[in-house]
Amino acid sequence: MEIRCSWCTALMGYKDGPDMTTHGICPDCAEAEKAKLDRAMIRKYNAGVVDMIEDLMMFAPIPKARV
Ligand SMILES: [Zn+2]
């Protein structure tokens, strides 16, 4: 059974099994897909300033109450 990348169809290797093609993702395409996902997340944040501020506040240290 040959293993091909579903994105660029690069041959990634072989494994035991029926004479057919199975699909995976090659390291190059995995990296490209991850970068696309990162950009999509950034666009989402840019589109929703309020969400971003709320998310940032979750990570900000809790200010000490003034006495
Ligand atoms: Zn690929």
PDB file of the backbone (N, CA, C, O) and the ligand in Angstrom, with CONECT records:
HET     ZN  A 101       1
ATOM      1  N   MET A   1       0.861  -1.186   0.000  1.00  0.00           N
ATOM      2  CA  MET A   1       0.000   0.000   0.000  1.00  0.00           C
ATOM      3  C   MET A   1       0.895   1.233   0.000  1.00  0.00           C
ATOM      4  O   MET A   1       1.791   1.347   0.836  1.00  0.00           O
ATOM      5  N   GLU A   2       0.663   2.150  -0.922  1.00  0.00           N
ATOM      6  CA  GLU A   2       1.494   3.359  -0.933  1.00  0.00           C
ATOM      7  C   GLU A   2       0.809   4.462  -0.138  1.00  0.00           C
ATOM      8  O   GLU A   2      -0.417   4.558  -0.097  1.00  0.00           O
ATOM      9  N   ILE A   3       1.632   5.287   0.490  1.00  0.00           N
ATOM     10  CA  ILE A   3       1.129   6.396   1.296  1.00  0.00           C
ATOM     11  C   ILE A   3       1.455   7.682   0.544  1.00  0.00           C
ATOM     12  O   ILE A   3       2.619   7.976   0.273  1.00  0.00           O
ATOM     13  N   ARG A   4       0.425   8.437   0.213  1.00  0.00           N
ATOM     14  CA  ARG A   4       0.639   9.709  -0.486  1.00  0.00           C
ATOM     15  C   ARG A   4       0.056  10.851   0.330  1.00  0.00           C
ATOM     16  O   ARG A   4      -0.902  10.680   1.084  1.00  0.00           O
ATOM     17  N   CYS A   5       0.664  12.027   0.156  1.00  0.00           N
ATOM     18  CA  CYS A   5       0.146  13.228   0.807  1.00  0.00           C
ATOM     19  C   CYS A   5      -1.155  13.635   0.115  1.00  0.00           C
ATOM     20  O   CYS A   5      -1.204  13.729  -1.111  1.00  0.00           O
ATOM     21  N   SER A   6      -2.210  13.875   0.901  1.00  0.00           N
ATOM     22  CA  SER A   6      -3.505  14.277   0.343  1.00  0.00           C
ATOM     23  C   SER A   6      -3.435  15.673  -0.284  1.00  0.00           C
ATOM     24  O   SER A   6      -4.257  16.010  -1.136  1.00  0.00           O
ATOM     25  N   TRP A   7      -2.468  16.477   0.128  1.00  0.00           N
ATOM     26  CA  TRP A   7      -2.385  17.865  -0.337  1.00  0.00           C
ATOM     27  C   TRP A   7      -1.602  17.967  -1.633  1.00  0.00           C
ATOM     28  O   TRP A   7      -2.112  18.497  -2.620  1.00  0.00           O
ATOM     29  N   CYS A   8      -0.360  17.463  -1.650  1.00  0.00           N
ATOM     30  CA  CYS A   8       0.502  17.633  -2.828  1.00  0.00           C
ATOM     31  C   CYS A   8       0.734  16.310  -3.556  1.00  0.00           C
ATOM     32  O   CYS A   8       1.445  16.287  -4.561  1.00  0.00           O
ATOM     33  N   THR A   9       0.164  15.226  -3.086  1.00  0.00           N
ATOM     34  CA  THR A   9       0.261  13.872  -3.662  1.00  0.00           C
ATOM     35  C   THR A   9       1.689  13.314  -3.649  1.00  0.00           C
ATOM     36  O   THR A   9       1.970  12.338  -4.345  1.00  0.00           O
ATOM     37  N   ALA A  10       2.595  13.920  -2.867  1.00  0.00           N
ATOM     38  CA  ALA A  10       3.960  13.385  -2.768  1.00  0.00           C
ATOM     39  C   ALA A  10       3.904  11.985  -2.176  1.00  0.00           C
ATOM     40  O   ALA A  10       3.140  11.720  -1.248  1.00  0.00           O
ATOM     41  N   LEU A  11       4.726  11.091  -2.726  1.00  0.00           N
ATOM     42  CA  LEU A  11       4.817   9.730  -2.190  1.00  0.00           C
ATOM     43  C   LEU A  11       5.589   9.777  -0.876  1.00  0.00           C
ATOM     44  O   LEU A  11       6.730  10.236  -0.829  1.00  0.00           O
ATOM     45  N   MET A  12       4.950   9.296   0.193  1.00  0.00           N
ATOM     46  CA  MET A  12       5.560   9.373   1.514  1.00  0.00           C
ATOM     47  C   MET A  12       6.129   8.029   1.968  1.00  0.00           C
ATOM     48  O   MET A  12       6.859   7.969   2.957  1.00  0.00           O
ATOM     49  N   GLY A  13       5.806   6.970   1.264  1.00  0.00           N
ATOM     50  CA  GLY A  13       6.336   5.660   1.649  1.00  0.00           C
ATOM     51  C   GLY A  13       5.315   4.573   1.392  1.00  0.00           C
ATOM     52  O   GLY A  13       4.291   4.785   0.743  1.00  0.00           O
ATOM     53  N   TYR A  14       5.626   3.398   1.923  1.00  0.00           N
ATOM     54  CA  TYR A  14       4.765   2.236   1.725  1.00  0.00           C
ATOM     55  C   TYR A  14       4.489   1.566   3.056  1.00  0.00           C
ATOM     56  O   TYR A  14       5.282   1.671   3.992  1.00  0.00           O
ATOM     57  N   LYS A  15       3.364   0.881   3.137  1.00  0.00           N
ATOM     58  CA  LYS A  15       3.120   0.027   4.295  1.00  0.00           C
ATOM     59  C   LYS A  15       2.390  -1.233   3.851  1.00  0.00           C
ATOM     60  O   LYS A  15       1.811  -1.280   2.766  1.00  0.00           O
ATOM     61  N   ASP A  16       2.425  -2.243   4.695  1.00  0.00           N
ATOM     62  CA  ASP A  16       1.783  -3.512   4.362  1.00  0.00           C
ATOM     63  C   ASP A  16       0.278  -3.310   4.233  1.00  0.00           C
ATOM     64  O   ASP A  16      -0.328  -2.550   4.989  1.00  0.00           O
ATOM     65  N   GLY A  17      -0.313  -4.001   3.266  1.00  0.00           N
ATOM     66  CA  GLY A  17      -1.753  -3.898   3.105  1.00  0.00           C
ATOM     67  C   GLY A  17      -2.130  -4.116   1.661  1.00  0.00           C
ATOM     68  O   GLY A  17      -1.268  -4.398   0.829  1.00  0.00           O
ATOM     69  N   PRO A  18      -3.413  -3.989   1.347  1.00  0.00           N
ATOM     70  CA  PRO A  18      -3.871  -4.202  -0.025  1.00  0.00           C
ATOM     71  C   PRO A  18      -3.194  -3.225  -0.988  1.00  0.00           C
ATOM     72  O   PRO A  18      -2.715  -2.170  -0.573  1.00  0.00           O
ATOM     73  N   ASP A  19      -3.157  -3.586  -2.289  1.00  0.00           N
ATOM     74  CA  ASP A  19      -2.501  -2.771  -3.303  1.00  0.00           C
ATOM     75  C   ASP A  19      -3.372  -1.566  -3.635  1.00  0.00           C
ATOM     76  O   ASP A  19      -4.116  -1.569  -4.616  1.00  0.00           O
ATOM     77  N   MET A  20      -3.266  -0.553  -2.812  1.00  0.00           N
ATOM     78  CA  MET A  20      -4.054   0.661  -3.012  1.00  0.00           C
ATOM     79  C   MET A  20      -3.304   1.834  -2.380  1.00  0.00           C
ATOM     80  O   MET A  20      -2.218   1.659  -1.826  1.00  0.00           O
ATOM     81  N   THR A  21      -3.878   3.004  -2.465  1.00  0.00           N
ATOM     82  CA  THR A  21      -3.224   4.198  -1.937  1.00  0.00           C
ATOM     83  C   THR A  21      -3.946   4.660  -0.682  1.00  0.00           C
ATOM     84  O   THR A  21      -5.174   4.731  -0.640  1.00  0.00           O
ATOM     85  N   THR A  22      -3.159   4.971   0.337  1.00  0.00           N
ATOM     86  CA  THR A  22      -3.722   5.571   1.536  1.00  0.00           C
ATOM     87  C   THR A  22      -3.160   6.990   1.608  1.00  0.00           C
ATOM     88  O   THR A  22      -2.150   7.299   0.977  1.00  0.00           O
ATOM     89  N   HIS A  23      -3.813   7.833   2.372  1.00  0.00           N
ATOM     90  CA  HIS A  23      -3.406   9.235   2.367  1.00  0.00           C
ATOM     91  C   HIS A  23      -3.026   9.733   3.749  1.00  0.00           C
ATOM     92  O   HIS A  23      -3.562   9.301   4.769  1.00  0.00           O
ATOM     93  N   GLY A  24      -2.089  10.650   3.740  1.00  0.00           N
ATOM     94  CA  GLY A  24      -1.667  11.323   4.959  1.00  0.00           C
ATOM     95  C   GLY A  24      -1.319  12.747   4.607  1.00  0.00           C
ATOM     96  O   GLY A  24      -1.796  13.285   3.608  1.00  0.00           O
ATOM     97  N   ILE A  25      -0.491  13.356   5.424  1.00  0.00           N
ATOM     98  CA  ILE A  25      -0.022  14.705   5.127  1.00  0.00           C
ATOM     99  C   ILE A  25       1.495  14.721   5.307  1.00  0.00           C
ATOM    100  O   ILE A  25       2.015  14.266   6.326  1.00  0.00           O
ATOM    101  N   CYS A  26       2.200  15.255   4.297  1.00  0.00           N
ATOM    102  CA  CYS A  26       3.656  15.296   4.375  1.00  0.00           C
ATOM    103  C   CYS A  26       4.088  16.450   5.288  1.00  0.00           C
ATOM    104  O   CYS A  26       3.302  17.366   5.533  1.00  0.00           O
ATOM    105  N   PRO A  27       5.321  16.418   5.790  1.00  0.00           N
ATOM    106  CA  PRO A  27       5.763  17.470   6.725  1.00  0.00           C
ATOM    107  C   PRO A  27       5.636  18.875   6.132  1.00  0.00           C
ATOM    108  O   PRO A  27       5.268  19.813   6.840  1.00  0.00           O
ATOM    109  N   ASP A  28       5.940  19.030   4.827  1.00  0.00           N
ATOM    110  CA  ASP A  28       5.847  20.351   4.192  1.00  0.00           C
ATOM    111  C   ASP A  28       4.422  20.883   4.235  1.00  0.00           C
ATOM    112  O   ASP A  28       4.188  22.038   4.590  1.00  0.00           O
ATOM    113  N   CYS A  29       3.461  20.014   3.866  1.00  0.00           N
ATOM    114  CA  CYS A  29       2.063  20.441   3.836  1.00  0.00           C
ATOM    115  C   CYS A  29       1.537  20.636   5.256  1.00  0.00           C
ATOM    116  O   CYS A  29       0.718  21.523   5.496  1.00  0.00           O
ATOM    117  N   ALA A  30       1.996  19.824   6.189  1.00  0.00           N
ATOM    118  CA  ALA A  30       1.576  19.981   7.585  1.00  0.00           C
ATOM    119  C   ALA A  30       1.990  21.362   8.084  1.00  0.00           C
ATOM    120  O   ALA A  30       1.229  22.044   8.769  1.00  0.00           O
ATOM    121  N   GLU A  31       3.216  21.764   7.726  1.00  0.00           N
ATOM    122  CA  GLU A  31       3.730  23.073   8.137  1.00  0.00           C
ATOM    123  C   GLU A  31       2.908  24.190   7.490  1.00  0.00           C
ATOM    124  O   GLU A  31       2.554  25.168   8.148  1.00  0.00           O
ATOM    125  N   ALA A  32       2.605  24.038   6.187  1.00  0.00           N
ATOM    126  CA  ALA A  32       1.837  25.052   5.460  1.00  0.00           C
ATOM    127  C   ALA A  32       0.423  25.167   6.027  1.00  0.00           C
ATOM    128  O   ALA A  32      -0.102  26.270   6.176  1.00  0.00           O
ATOM    129  N   GLU A  33      -0.195  24.019   6.343  1.00  0.00           N
ATOM    130  CA  GLU A  33      -1.555  24.026   6.896  1.00  0.00           C
ATOM    131  C   GLU A  33      -1.571  24.691   8.267  1.00  0.00           C
ATOM    132  O   GLU A  33      -2.496  25.433   8.597  1.00  0.00           O
ATOM    133  N   LYS A  34      -0.538  24.420   9.061  1.00  0.00           N
ATOM    134  CA  LYS A  34      -0.429  25.012  10.392  1.00  0.00           C
ATOM    135  C   LYS A  34      -0.296  26.535  10.276  1.00  0.00           C
ATOM    136  O   LYS A  34      -0.913  27.280  11.037  1.00  0.00           O
ATOM    137  N   ALA A  35       0.521  26.990   9.309  1.00  0.00           N
ATOM    138  CA  ALA A  35       0.704  28.427   9.101  1.00  0.00           C
ATOM    139  C   ALA A  35      -0.614  29.075   8.697  1.00  0.00           C
ATOM    140  O   ALA A  35      -0.936  30.174   9.147  1.00  0.00           O
ATOM    141  N   LYS A  36      -1.386  28.379   7.830  1.00  0.00           N
ATOM    142  CA  LYS A  36      -2.697  28.894   7.403  1.00  0.00           C
ATOM    143  C   LYS A  36      -3.622  29.034   8.608  1.00  0.00           C
ATOM    144  O   LYS A  36      -4.343  30.022   8.754  1.00  0.00           O
ATOM    145  N   LEU A  37      -3.580  28.017   9.463  1.00  0.00           N
ATOM    146  CA  LEU A  37      -4.434  28.018  10.646  1.00  0.00           C
ATOM    147  C   LEU A  37      -4.051  29.173  11.577  1.00  0.00           C
ATOM    148  O   LEU A  37      -4.914  29.854  12.131  1.00  0.00           O
ATOM    149  N   ASP A  38      -2.730  29.380  11.738  1.00  0.00           N
ATOM    150  CA  ASP A  38      -2.254  30.486  12.572  1.00  0.00           C
ATOM    151  C   ASP A  38      -2.749  31.820  12.024  1.00  0.00           C
ATOM    152  O   ASP A  38      -3.201  32.680  12.781  1.00  0.00           O
ATOM    153  N   ARG A  39      -2.660  31.991  10.687  1.00  0.00           N
ATOM    154  CA  ARG A  39      -3.117  33.247  10.076  1.00  0.00           C
ATOM    155  C   ARG A  39      -4.609  33.418  10.273  1.00  0.00           C
ATOM    156  O   ARG A  39      -5.080  34.530  10.513  1.00  0.00           O
ATOM    157  N   ALA A  40      -5.365  32.323  10.174  1.00  0.00           N
ATOM    158  CA  ALA A  40      -6.815  32.387  10.355  1.00  0.00           C
ATOM    159  C   ALA A  40      -7.142  32.832  11.780  1.00  0.00           C
ATOM    160  O   ALA A  40      -8.069  33.611  12.002  1.00  0.00           O
ATOM    161  N   MET A  41      -6.368  32.327  12.738  1.00  0.00           N
ATOM    162  CA  MET A  41      -6.582  32.716  14.133  1.00  0.00           C
ATOM    163  C   MET A  41      -6.298  34.202  14.322  1.00  0.00           C
ATOM    164  O   MET A  41      -7.040  34.897  15.018  1.00  0.00           O
ATOM    165  N   ILE A  42      -5.206  34.697  13.691  1.00  0.00           N
ATOM    166  CA  ILE A  42      -4.853  36.112  13.812  1.00  0.00           C
ATOM    167  C   ILE A  42      -5.950  36.976  13.199  1.00  0.00           C
ATOM    168  O   ILE A  42      -6.329  38.004  13.761  1.00  0.00           O
ATOM    169  N   ARG A  43      -6.466  36.544  12.023  1.00  0.00           N
ATOM    170  CA  ARG A  43      -7.555  37.301  11.384  1.00  0.00           C
ATOM    171  C   ARG A  43      -8.759  37.348  12.302  1.00  0.00           C
ATOM    172  O   ARG A  43      -9.412  38.384  12.425  1.00  0.00           O
ATOM    173  N   LYS A  44      -9.056  36.229  12.949  1.00  0.00           N
ATOM    174  CA  LYS A  44     -10.208  36.155  13.844  1.00  0.00           C
ATOM    175  C   LYS A  44     -10.026  37.149  14.994  1.00  0.00           C
ATOM    176  O   LYS A  44     -10.958  37.860  15.372  1.00  0.00           O
ATOM    177  N   TYR A  45      -8.824  37.184  15.534  1.00  0.00           N
ATOM    178  CA  TYR A  45      -8.558  38.118  16.631  1.00  0.00           C
ATOM    179  C   TYR A  45      -8.677  39.559  16.158  1.00  0.00           C
ATOM    180  O   TYR A  45      -9.246  40.402  16.853  1.00  0.00           O
ATOM    181  N   ASN A  46      -8.128  39.847  14.949  1.00  0.00           N
ATOM    182  CA  ASN A  46      -8.189  41.210  14.426  1.00  0.00           C
ATOM    183  C   ASN A  46      -9.622  41.653  14.194  1.00  0.00           C
ATOM    184  O   ASN A  46      -9.941  42.836  14.312  1.00  0.00           O
ATOM    185  N   ALA A  47     -10.488  40.698  13.861  1.00  0.00           N
ATOM    186  CA  ALA A  47     -11.880  41.016  13.572  1.00  0.00           C
ATOM    187  C   ALA A  47     -12.670  41.286  14.854  1.00  0.00           C
ATOM    188  O   ALA A  47     -13.684  41.984  14.828  1.00  0.00           O
ATOM    189  N   GLY A  48     -12.209  40.737  15.959  1.00  0.00           N
ATOM    190  CA  GLY A  48     -12.963  40.878  17.204  1.00  0.00           C
ATOM    191  C   GLY A  48     -12.089  41.406  18.320  1.00  0.00           C
ATOM    192  O   GLY A  48     -11.551  40.632  19.112  1.00  0.00           O
ATOM    193  N   VAL A  49     -11.942  42.728  18.389  1.00  0.00           N
ATOM    194  CA  VAL A  49     -11.038  43.331  19.373  1.00  0.00           C
ATOM    195  C   VAL A  49     -11.486  42.987  20.786  1.00  0.00           C
ATOM    196  O   VAL A  49     -10.654  42.762  21.664  1.00  0.00           O
ATOM    197  N   VAL A  50     -12.783  42.946  21.007  1.00  0.00           N
ATOM    198  CA  VAL A  50     -13.285  42.676  22.353  1.00  0.00           C
ATOM    199  C   VAL A  50     -12.878  41.277  22.804  1.00  0.00           C
ATOM    200  O   VAL A  50     -12.452  41.079  23.942  1.00  0.00           O
ATOM    201  N   ASP A  51     -13.017  40.291  21.882  1.00  0.00           N
ATOM    202  CA  ASP A  51     -12.606  38.928  22.216  1.00  0.00           C
ATOM    203  C   ASP A  51     -11.146  38.892  22.610  1.00  0.00           C
ATOM    204  O   ASP A  51     -10.767  38.233  23.578  1.00  0.00           O
ATOM    205  N   MET A  52     -10.302  39.630  21.829  1.00  0.00           N
ATOM    206  CA  MET A  52      -8.869  39.615  22.084  1.00  0.00           C
ATOM    207  C   MET A  52      -8.587  40.176  23.468  1.00  0.00           C
ATOM    208  O   MET A  52      -7.801  39.600  24.219  1.00  0.00           O
ATOM    209  N   ILE A  53      -9.207  41.273  23.810  1.00  0.00           N
ATOM    210  CA  ILE A  53      -8.980  41.881  25.121  1.00  0.00           C
ATOM    211  C   ILE A  53      -9.431  40.918  26.220  1.00  0.00           C
ATOM    212  O   ILE A  53      -8.742  40.760  27.227  1.00  0.00           O
ATOM    213  N   GLU A  54     -10.566  40.286  26.033  1.00  0.00           N
ATOM    214  CA  GLU A  54     -11.032  39.321  27.044  1.00  0.00           C
ATOM    215  C   GLU A  54     -10.057  38.170  27.195  1.00  0.00           C
ATOM    216  O   GLU A  54      -9.776  37.722  28.307  1.00  0.00           O
ATOM    217  N   ASP A  55      -9.529  37.679  26.035  1.00  0.00           N
ATOM    218  CA  ASP A  55      -8.563  36.586  26.088  1.00  0.00           C
ATOM    219  C   ASP A  55      -7.280  37.025  26.789  1.00  0.00           C
ATOM    220  O   ASP A  55      -6.718  36.275  27.586  1.00  0.00           O
ATOM    221  N   LEU A  56      -6.817  38.239  26.492  1.00  0.00           N
ATOM    222  CA  LEU A  56      -5.582  38.731  27.117  1.00  0.00           C
ATOM    223  C   LEU A  56      -5.768  38.850  28.623  1.00  0.00           C
ATOM    224  O   LEU A  56      -4.852  38.562  29.394  1.00  0.00           O
ATOM    225  N   MET A  57      -6.954  39.275  29.037  1.00  0.00           N
ATOM    226  CA  MET A  57      -7.193  39.460  30.465  1.00  0.00           C
ATOM    227  C   MET A  57      -7.164  38.136  31.222  1.00  0.00           C
ATOM    228  O   MET A  57      -6.852  38.085  32.411  1.00  0.00           O
ATOM    229  N   MET A  58      -7.507  37.041  30.483  1.00  0.00           N
ATOM    230  CA  MET A  58      -7.457  35.732  31.128  1.00  0.00           C
ATOM    231  C   MET A  58      -6.038  35.368  31.541  1.00  0.00           C
ATOM    232  O   MET A  58      -5.822  34.640  32.509  1.00  0.00           O
ATOM    233  N   PHE A  59      -5.048  35.904  30.765  1.00  0.00           N
ATOM    234  CA  PHE A  59      -3.651  35.552  31.040  1.00  0.00           C
ATOM    235  C   PHE A  59      -2.957  36.611  31.884  1.00  0.00           C
ATOM    236  O   PHE A  59      -1.866  36.371  32.402  1.00  0.00           O
ATOM    237  N   ALA A  60      -3.572  37.776  32.030  1.00  0.00           N
ATOM    238  CA  ALA A  60      -2.943  38.863  32.788  1.00  0.00           C
ATOM    239  C   ALA A  60      -2.973  38.523  34.272  1.00  0.00           C
ATOM    240  O   ALA A  60      -3.926  37.910  34.754  1.00  0.00           O
ATOM    241  N   PRO A  61      -1.936  38.920  34.992  1.00  0.00           N
ATOM    242  CA  PRO A  61      -1.968  38.685  36.428  1.00  0.00           C
ATOM    243  C   PRO A  61      -3.120  39.440  37.068  1.00  0.00           C
ATOM    244  O   PRO A  61      -3.440  40.560  36.669  1.00  0.00           O
ATOM    245  N   ILE A  62      -3.719  38.840  38.030  1.00  0.00           N
ATOM    246  CA  ILE A  62      -4.855  39.481  38.711  1.00  0.00           C
ATOM    247  C   ILE A  62      -4.302  40.609  39.589  1.00  0.00           C
ATOM    248  O   ILE A  62      -3.466  40.368  40.460  1.00  0.00           O
ATOM    249  N   PRO A  63      -4.769  41.833  39.359  1.00  0.00           N
ATOM    250  CA  PRO A  63      -4.221  42.941  40.152  1.00  0.00           C
ATOM    251  C   PRO A  63      -4.598  42.783  41.624  1.00  0.00           C
ATOM    252  O   PRO A  63      -5.698  42.349  41.965  1.00  0.00           O
ATOM    253  N   LYS A  64      -3.660  43.147  42.470  1.00  0.00           N
ATOM    254  CA  LYS A  64      -3.938  43.071  43.907  1.00  0.00           C
ATOM    255  C   LYS A  64      -4.913  44.169  44.281  1.00  0.00           C
ATOM    256  O   LYS A  64      -4.824  45.290  43.779  1.00  0.00           O
ATOM    257  N   ALA A  65      -5.822  43.850  45.143  1.00  0.00           N
ATOM    258  CA  ALA A  65      -6.795  44.854  45.594  1.00  0.00           C
ATOM    259  C   ALA A  65      -6.077  45.902  46.438  1.00  0.00           C
ATOM    260  O   ALA A  65      -5.237  45.585  47.280  1.00  0.00           O
ATOM    261  N   ARG A  66      -6.431  47.153  46.188  1.00  0.00           N
ATOM    262  CA  ARG A  66      -5.806  48.231  46.972  1.00  0.00           C
ATOM    263  C   ARG A  66      -6.479  48.294  48.338  1.00  0.00           C
ATOM    264  O   ARG A  66      -7.698  48.166  48.448  1.00  0.00           O
ATOM    265  N   VAL A  67      -5.688  48.489  49.354  1.00  0.00           N
ATOM    266  CA  VAL A  67      -6.241  48.560  50.715  1.00  0.00           C
ATOM    267  C   VAL A  67      -6.362  50.017  51.121  1.00  0.00           C
ATOM    268  O   VAL A  67      -6.805  50.315  52.230  1.00  0.00           O
TER     269      VAL A  67
HETATM  270 ZN    ZN A 101       2.287  17.340   0.852  1.00  0.00          ZN2+
END
